[in-house]
Amino acid sequence: MNDLLDIAALVLVLIGGLLCVTAAIGLLRFRDVPTRLHAATKPQVLGLILICLAIALSLRSWPVVAFLVPVVMTQLATAPLSAHMVGRQAYRNGTIDERSLYVDELDEARRTPPAAGG
């Protein structure tokens, strides 16, 4: 049984590492902000979850699991928030190609001055 859990942990580490490398390559290769944000959040978070699961399977200890759960929860909470803030700032700076947007919900907020009450 221990050998099977070690093999499962090895596979999870390899898949998680591959996802993290894919995210890094996506950050370097993609040209615009929305695709870079996608590459920075989706595969990286899943890769971290798989690596943490592999660590928990490999060490087989409840204190380790208790340590890894807040790590994963913090990553799940901060990755979407940081991506949202980076995307919004890129929109405000004008570095997002507005022709590629299907719906532009921030257009009216950008045209209204902050002190206008809108």
Secondary structure, 3 states (H helix, E strand, C coil): CHHHHHHHHHHHHHHHHHHHHHHHHHHHHCCCHHHHHHHHHHHHHHHHHHHHHHHHHHHCCHHHHHHHHHHHHHHHHHHHHHHHHHHHHHHHHCCCCHHHCCCCCCHHHHHCCHHHCC
